[in-house]
């Protein structure tokens, strides 16, 4: 049958990315403990299309990703997927974004009750030549308590849920686990979020937040120092956001920098 996609195109316009998105597939994500977790992933995958060709083979992208659905994945495996994409579609550059909810068991601080909390995570990779540009992304739900409210009030202080959104690039020979990144970032908040709390736990987290008041700026700066403290991280993008309990808007802070930038600052 005639391959229309591979017919010549004379408009002289190359396309930076073309492929499929909103591809929902079950995947297996490697865990730090050596196991893996089954997730439902939302995948975007594509290639660079030279100006000489009218289109690409979308079905081949789906085939390649589907074959990985029963193989446990980590950030290092993204390069293998993209190598297959480039080879199968004869492309010079390939890219993929895998978004998924990752569950971690959390133990309540006093009662020890255990349940699972979900985290929105992302693997993003671009392969050009033999170079992989890989980014790990996580969103960590947190609690924040306003220092100003605590200072000026005779009793109580307003607190709110919030989120720390982080994306990092790290050394290619390193492993940076979702579990580690989540735990490190959560430690910068007034208190963590728990999926299951008994009354004794509720007392603990209420008092813990009250004893650790933080502006959204405080959380961002502490998160910056955590990421700067890693020898493996080369770049990060951070946003902290609190969903204000006494305002009809959110508060946020943002920072993005390469290692050479913060080393020069220090």
Order of alpha helices (4+ residues) and beta strands (2+ residues): beta-beta-alpha-alpha-beta-beta-beta-alpha-beta-alpha-beta-alpha-alpha-beta-beta-alpha
